[in-house]
Structure formats: structure tokens, C-alpha cells
Amino acid sequence: MSPSILPPDWNPKTAGDRALATMIRATPPQVKGAHDAAFALAGGKAYVVAEMNDVRSGENPAWPFIYCALTVVDLTTMEVERFLPFARSLQVFENETLPEGACFVPRILQKDPRTLRCFFASEAPGKRQAQTYYLDFDLGTGAFSRTIHRAKIRTAAGTFDMQPRFFHEDAARAGFPLPPVDYGLYLFDAFKRWEGKTYVALNNYPGGQNALATLNEAMDTFEVVGHYNDPCAPKMTESSVNRLPDGSFLAICRQEGGTNNYLFAESPDGKVWGRGAPRAQVPNGTHSKPTFDKFGDTYYLGWQEATRIDGAARSVFNLDVSKDGEHWERKVRFESADSFHYPSFLEQGGSIYFTATQGEDPRVPWGNQGRIMIGRLSGLLESGSQASIPGAPMT
């Protein structure tokens, strides 16, 4: 038995309650629907990107009024400084006009000391191939570039515009049996650095496709390393990946159908993957985004529990910790009748910050996507911390 990471009187729910109390809203009042945030940390500020709309609660790739926006949050005061929409249907840039359609699933990373790069998918299901674009934000001027660019995908067949058809063709060559779809290709789990390379878990949610990819040094091309899609019925989707101490890779994948509990896929090299299967440490998950991070020498596995608070969907999210990726303990249990789902986590200065989606009406299926929140796991998740939160430990 691996020695415990946590003090004997650690209480995960108390830890979650304290973290929830730090949250502020990162979306302004006019936003009716918001979902799937990601963020970068730079210069004492959080730069939060998410898909949003000012028309109705929820999100749908067929809604052309969904746009992508950046919220700047001061981490000292935990106050919003700026709100900057940056990509919407038919937006005109100096070098290209975006096509009609939703701007979906944005992701952000720091390209260099002065620049943040924002990626997003432009899509119109059933009408055209979706395309992943990128746009740069200058930290010095606080302004977005006036030009926009098409990201590329590199497969065994060559380098192409980053569109679902090329991702599907590569998977089909590897034996993937499901039909192609013309939208849904996202940078789902991004971005992680291992041995000098930047890795991303690619996903096509409606197509049930997953792959590990690397991002080149120019940060404009994603190269597929290996696909993991077995089993295809039910579908595995929306994965998060990390590298274990022995150098192998482990992915936790949303299961769409079946029991809806999470499946885990393993690979010795990121290229060849085994069949996804459940694991005992996640006994009652439900179909929603997982997280799998490593901060310091500790892994953090996040997953949505099927339990409902006051009948609300996606209202319990667990964060478990491990030193070896095998033996896990419950460190945080987020419980909220406003829902708490699709979080992302980043560490800076010994503290871990998070974003999450919450809802205006959590009892309406798929309508619980009304606002983006940002908070801090203050004093709770520092690596090696012995800070104690009184209460019953995880059983």
C-alpha cells in the first residue's frame, strides 16, 4: 500500500466548499450561454477563453451566434479587468473573413513572453468542413492581431488544413470503423510538456475519435502520434492524458453510452494504445469532461460523479491525487446545485487555479451552461502541503 498523501483528518468536501467560495464570474451579464473554458496564466493575471452567446442558455455547434471571448482576471484582487470577444461568425480580418458558423471550443497557451495564442474551431454542421484557426494576443498592447490563420494537422498522409476529414482519414487507415462527420474536431486536452515537446489530446466528439498529438515549435501544426478509439461502441471521447512515472501514457476518456462511466486507455509510447476499460478508483462517473494533470510530483485526476445535488446534473466533481498514477486519494469534492463541470486547472506560485462551467437552470438537461467561473484552490493543493482541513477522510 502506498503511503497516504493526505493528513488523516482531511475532508474533501470542506476543501471543495472553500474552493467554491473563492469563485468569481468571468462572463458578463449579457452572456446567456457559456461553456468549455480554458485559460493561461501570465503576469499575475488569468486569461480565460470560452465559447459564449448572448441569445440563449446552453451551446450547440449549429448555432452561428456562438462566439469566442477572452476574459482578463487580476489574480490578486480576483476581479475581471477586461472582456474581449475575438472570433465570431463572418468576422472580417485583414487577411481572411471567417465563414458563417459557430466559433467553438477555444484553447489558449503562451507562445512567447509577449504573446498568447488562441485556437478555436469554426463550424457549421452539415454545411462544410470545420476549420481550426489561431489568433494571437499581444500582452504588451492588450490587443488581438488583425490577422487570423488556419492551423494545420499532420498525419501519415501529409500536412493539411486542420479539418475533421483529414483526422478521420488517418484514423480510418488505422482501422477506425465509424463514419466521418464534418465538424467536432477540437483541441480537447491542451497543452502539456513532456521531454521538450508540447502534447495535445485531439477529439472529435460527435465522431467518437481520440488521438494524442504534438504541437510543433512554430505552434501552428498538430501532428498525430497515435489514435485510441477502442471500443467504438460505446464511444470513447473527450479524453485527458498524462504520462506516468515509467514513461507510458494513460488516458481517461468520457464514455458516451453504455454505463456512461469513464474508460481508461494505456500506451507504452503514445503510438499504440490498448482497449479502454473502467478502473476501480472511478466507480460511478457520468458522461462529462475529465481532467488529468500533474503539478509538482503529484497527479490530479478529475472526474464527474453521477450523483446529483438537489436533482441537478453534473453537480459533483471529484479531484483525486496520486504520486504513482495507481494509488488514489480523494482530495477535493466539488458539490454545487448550480452544477460544476468542464473544469480546467493550472498551477502557479504553489497554488492551483481553476475555471468551470456553471448553469442558470441546472435542472434542464444540457441547459446548465450559463456562465464561466474562475477560482483558486487556495492553501489546499500545494504539492507536499500538510495543511489540514478537519473532517472525515475519503472512504
BELKAPE-V292164 format. One record per helix or strand of 2 or more residues. SS is the DSSP state (H for helix, E for strand). FROM is the first residue (numbers start at 1). TO is the last residue. If there is no record, write none. Layout:
{{SS:FROM:TO} {SS:FROM:TO}}
This chain:
{{H:12:21} {E:24:25} {E:33:42} {E:45:53} {E:67:74} {E:79:87} {E:102:112} {E:115:123} {E:131:138} {E:143:144} {E:149:150} {E:152:155} {E:158:161} {H:164:173} {E:185:194} {E:197:204} {E:209:215} {E:221:227} {E:235:243} {E:249:256} {E:263:267} {E:291:295} {E:298:305} {E:316:322} {E:329:335} {E:341:348} {E:351:358} {E:371:377}}
